[in-house]
Amino acid sequence: MRLLLSLDLQLFSGEKTERATPKKRQDSRKKGQVAKSQDVNTAIVLLAVFLFLLFAGSYLKNIILYIFTHSFNDYMMMPLTEANVQVIFLDVLKELVLFLAPIMLIAMLAGVAANFMQVGTLFSTEAIQPKLEKLDPIKGFKRIFSMRAIVELLKSMLKIAFVGVAAFTVLWLRIDEILILSQKSVGTAMATIASLTVQMGLIASAALLFLSVLDYLYQKYDFEKNIRMSKQDIKDEHKNIEGDPLIKSKIKQRQREMAMRRMMQEVPKADVVITNPTHFAIALSYEETKSDAPIVVAKGVDFVAQKIKLIAKEHDVIAVENRPLARALYSQAEIGQAIPEEFFKAVAEILAYVYRTKNKI
């Protein structure tokens, strides 16, 4: 029974049921693993491009008309020579750059903005590093028939349906204009087609943006699910951050021992040791050239106090009993610091007594 209970506890501790810790999130971010929807990028880029086409239509129309006008009026009348071909090519290339550059710039800025809105500033080479495990056919087969693949398939079907409905709605609402296109002039027909294209693009982009918001929420949920941690993972992470408690306690013990040895090495240099006499001992040193007040070089209680008094006795450091002063200095004065000002008078009297005693000796 106990064995079964132990196995159940181990299995439960191994289940990833806990929210990821800040460190786990930071490590995942460094690897490029963040909640991000590519559909958001696509929808925002398309929406930005079609908005640009809506407001900059006249600018783009003038460039296209310029290319057609010069192609039929000027270029076709020029003799076909190497110099003329180069002039025509450079002229057409310049107009194409003026036509495409703003669109590409808008698309690039929209893509950067979409990424920044989702993940902020992030640069990681981890995601683009080649991994041999990606070539594993078994894992690839599992990815193809996984729940994520089914979700992606449903998303694709929804996108096609939304875009199709958006395009059909625009065409149906403007069916009268479409039916009389053949009766219009070329310029008017092209303007109508451009208007239809931009309108369908804007509505389709808005529909995709709505779907992308839902997809982002799903991606965030899926990301949170994938980075969940078990109770054991959290314990292991805590150990790695804080260090093993056993090792940490040994380090602290070693530090205390080193500090104790350094403190005991300072006792022989003290001028006086003020005692309780059984529980407290405070060793003081006073040098007029180095400090304006006596310095606490060592202090201790119980066993440490007895050790301080023993070392002081071995090195002929005078011990003076003053119970209230010893207790007050122990609680208010720190090792390596000057004694508080309120103790100057009492300590000065003790030091005067010590100096008189040493002079008699």
N, C-alpha and C positions, 0 to 999 in steps of 0.2 A: 504493500500500500504506500509506504513511504517512498519507494523507488518510483512508482507511478506519479505521485505528487511532485517529486523532484523533477521528473521528465516534463510534466505539464508546466511547471514554473519556468524551466529552461526554454520550452517552446514559446511560452507567453512573452518572456523577456526578449526573445529573438524576433517577435513580430514587430513590423515597422508601423507602429500606431501613434508615435509622438511627432509633433510638429518639429521641423528642422530648427536647429539652434542658429543663432546669428553667425557663428563660425562656419557651420555647414553651408549656409547660404553664401557667405563670402567665398568659400572654397569653390562652390559650384559656379559662382560668377566669374572667378578667375579662369575657370575652364571654359567659359563661354556658354554655360548652361543657365539660361534665363527663360522666363515666361514671355514668349514672343509669338505673334501671329504674322505670318508672311502675307496673309490676306489683307491685313491692315495697311501694309506698305503698298500693295497693289491698288487697293481702293483709293487711298489718298493720292497716289501718283496719278491715277486715271482722272480723279476728280480735279486735281490741280491743272492737268494738261487741258482738259475740256473747258475749264473755266478760263484758262488763258486763250483758248481758241474762240471762246464767246466774246471776250473783250478786245482781242487783238485780231479779229477777223479781217478788218479793213487793211491792216498792215500786211498780213500774209497774202491777201488778195492782190494787193499792188505788186508784190514781188512775183507772184505767179503770172500776172498779166504782163509784167515787164519781160519775163523769160519768154513767154509765148510771142509777144510782139517783136522782140528782137530776133527770135528764132526764125519767124516767117518773113519779116521785113528786111532784116539786115544779114543774118548769118547765111541764109539760103542763097542770097545774091552774091556772096563773096566767093572768089575762086578758091578751090581746095588746094591750099599750099601748107607746108609745114608751119610757117609763121602764123598763118591765119587760124589753123587748128589749135595752136597753142593759145592764141588770143581768145578764141571762142571758149576753149576749155576753162581758162582762168576766169573769164567773165561769168560763165555759168556756175562755176564752182563758188565764186564769191557770193552770188545770189542764193545758192543753196545753203551756204553757211549762214547767211543772214536769215534764211527761212527756218532752218533746223536748229540753229544754236539756241535761240530763246526757248524753244520747246524742250530741248535736252536739258537746258539749265533749270527750267521749272521742274522737270521730272526729277533731276538730281537733288535739288533743294527739298522737294516734297518727300523723296525717299529718306534723306537724312533726318528731316523733321519727324517722319513717322517712326523711324528707329529710335530717335532720341525720346519721343513721347513714351515709348514702350519700355526701354531699358536704360535710358540715360546715356552717359558717356561710358563706353566699354570697348576695350581693345584686347583681344585674346587670340593667340595663334593656336590654341589647343584644339579648336574645332576643325581647323583645316589641316592638321597634321595627319599623315597617312597612318592608318591602323590596319594591321593584317586581319584582325578579327572581323572587319567589315567584309572580307572576302570569304568568310565561312558560309558555305551554301546552306547549312542547317539553320544558322541564325537568320540568313536572308529569307529562307522559306517561312520561318516563324514570323518575321516582320511583315511578309506579304499577307499572311492570313491572321494577323493580330487584330485586336479590337481597334487599335489606332488606324490600321489600314481601312477597316470598315467605316470608321468615322470620316476619314479623308474621302472615301468614295461617296458617302452621303453628302459631304460638303460640296464636292464637285457637281453632283446632280442638282443640289440646291442652287448653286451659282449659275449653272446652265439654265435652270428653270426661271430664276429671277431675271437674268439678262434677257432671256427670250420673251418673258412677259412684258418687260419694260420696252423692248423694241416693238413688239406687237401693239402695245398700247399707244405708243407714239404714232405708229403707222396708221392705226385705226382711227385715231382722233384727227389725223390730217389726211385722210384718204381722198378727200375732195381735191386737195392741192396736188396729190400724187397722180390722180387720174388725168389732170389737164396739163401735166408736164410737157407732153408732146406739142401742145399748142402755144407754149411760151417760147420766148427767145432763148438763145443759148446762155446768155448771161443771167437771165432771170431763173432759168431752170437750174443752173449751177448754184445760184444763191439759195434756192429752195432746198436742193440736196444737201448743201453745207449746213443749212439751218436744221434739217432733219437729223443729220449726223451728230451735230453738237448736242441737240436736244436728247437724242437717244443715248448718247455718251454720258450726259449729265445724270439722267435718270438711272441708267445702268450702274454708274459709279456710286450713286446714293444707295441703290439697293445692295451693291457689294459692300459698301461701308457698313450698312446695318448688319449684314451677315458676318463681316469681319469683327465687329464688336462682340457678337456672340462667340465667334471662334476664339477671340482673345480671352474671353472668360473661361472657355473650355481649356485653352492652353495653360492658363494660370492654374486651374484646378488640377490638370494633369501634371504640371510641374511640381505643385505642392505635394501631390501624391507620390511622385517619383523620388523626392528628396526626403520623405519621411524617415524617421530614425526609430530604432528600437531602444528600449530602456538601457540595454547593454551598450549600444552605440554611444548614448549620451554619457554613460559612466566612463567608457573608454576615452571619449573626447575630453571629459573633465580631468581624467588622469593625465592625459597628454599635455593639457594646458597648465594644470596646477602641479603636475608631477605626482609620482607615486607617494601616497601618504607616509609609507615606511621610510622611503629614501629621503623625503622632505623632513621627517622628524629627525633622522640621523644627521642631516645637514645642519638643522637648527641646533642639535645637541653639540655638534662639532664647533659651530660658531660660538655657542655659549662657553664651551671649554676654552677656546682660544681667547675670548674676551676675559674670562676669569684669570687665565695665566698672565695676560697683559696687565690686568688690574693688580694682581698679586706682585708683579715685578715693580710696580710703582710704590708699594707700601714702604720698602726700606728708605725711599726718598722723602717720606712724609716727615713733618715736624712734630705732629701729635696725632694720637688716635683717641677720639672721644667715644666712650662706651656707655652701655646701659646699666650694668656691666655684663649681663648674660645674653641678651637678645640682639642688641644693635652695636655696630662698630663703624665709625666714620673716620677715615684717615685724611688729614688736611695737610697741605703744603703751602708755604707762603714765601714768595721771593719778591721783594720790593721792586726790583728792576724789571720784572716780567709782568707783574699783575698788581692791581690796586687792592685786591682782596684775596683772602685765602682760597685755594682751589681744592675741590674734592677729588682726590686721586683714587680713592677706593671706598666702597661701602658695602655692607652686607648684614644679613640677619641670621640668627641661629648658627648653623654650621659654618657659613661663610664668615660671620662675625668672629667666631672662635679662631678660624684660620688667619684672619687679618691680625688679631691680637697676638697669635703665636709668632707670626713672621715679624711683627713689630718688636716683640720681646727679644727675638733672636738678633735683631739689628739695633737694639738699644733705642728704639723709638718710644718715647714716653706715652703711656696711656693715662688718660684722665677720665674719671667717672663723672658723668653729668646726664642723668636719665632723661629729663625733659628736652635738653638740647640735642642729645643723640637721636631721640625719636623724631624731633622736628626736622633736623637736618636730613635724616634718612628719607622722610616723606617729601621734602621741598627742594632739596639740592640734588643735582644730577652730576654724575661722574664727568670730570673734565671741565666743569663749569665753576664759576665763582659762587660762593655762598650768597644767599639773599641778604639784602642790606639790613634787615631787622636783626640779623644774628651777629653783626659786626662787633658790637660792644662785648657780648658774652664770649665770643671766640677770641677777641683781643685780650681779654683778661686771662683766658686759658693760655694763650701763646706767651704772654708776659710771664706767667708762672713757669712755663716750660723753659723759657730762655734763662730765667733766674736759677732754675734747678740745674740746667746744663752748665752755667757759669760756676756754680758752687762745686760741681763735679770736676 
